[in-house]
Amino acid sequence: MEKKFIKIGNSYGIIIPPTALSLLNINPDTDKVKISIENDKFVIMKLKNPKIQPLLI
């Protein structure tokens, strides 16, 4: 699958098709992912048990 980057404000993004998310069992409304770079590749991994961040006031 080939994708082009799209401009989002001062950043860039890639649209991920729902079928790809489904194959990886990722719900974009509730799941969190970790994004890293390994060997010149973007790696996106679903977090199994995301840590709850404390709210700092």
MOTATA-V17892 format. One record per residue. RES is the residue in three letters. SS is DSSP state (a for helix, b for strand, c for the rest). NEAR is the number of other ideal C-beta (glycine too) atoms within 10 Angstrom. Layout:
res = (RES	RES)
ss = (SS	SS)
near = (NEAR	NEAR)
This chain:
res = (MET	GLU	LYS	LYS	PHE	ILE	LYS	ILE	GLY	ASN	SER	TYR	GLY	ILE	ILE	ILE	PRO	PRO	THR	ALA	LEU	SER	LEU	LEU	ASN	ILE	ASN	PRO	ASP	THR	ASP	LYS	VAL	LYS	ILE	SER	ILE	GLU	ASN	ASP	LYS	PHE	VAL	ILE	MET	LYS	LEU	LYS	ASN	PRO	LYS	ILE	GLN	PRO	LEU	LEU	ILE)
ss = (c	c	c	c	c	b	b	b	c	c	b	b	b	c	c	c	c	a	a	a	a	a	a	c	c	c	c	c	c	c	c	c	b	b	b	b	b	b	c	c	b	b	b	b	b	b	c	c	c	c	c	c	c	c	c	c	c)
near = (6	3	10	7	10	10	8	9	6	5	8	10	11	11	9	14	10	9	9	12	14	10	9	13	8	19	9	9	5	7	14	11	13	10	8	9	8	7	5	5	7	9	11	13	11	14	11	7	6	12	7	6	6	6	5	4	3)
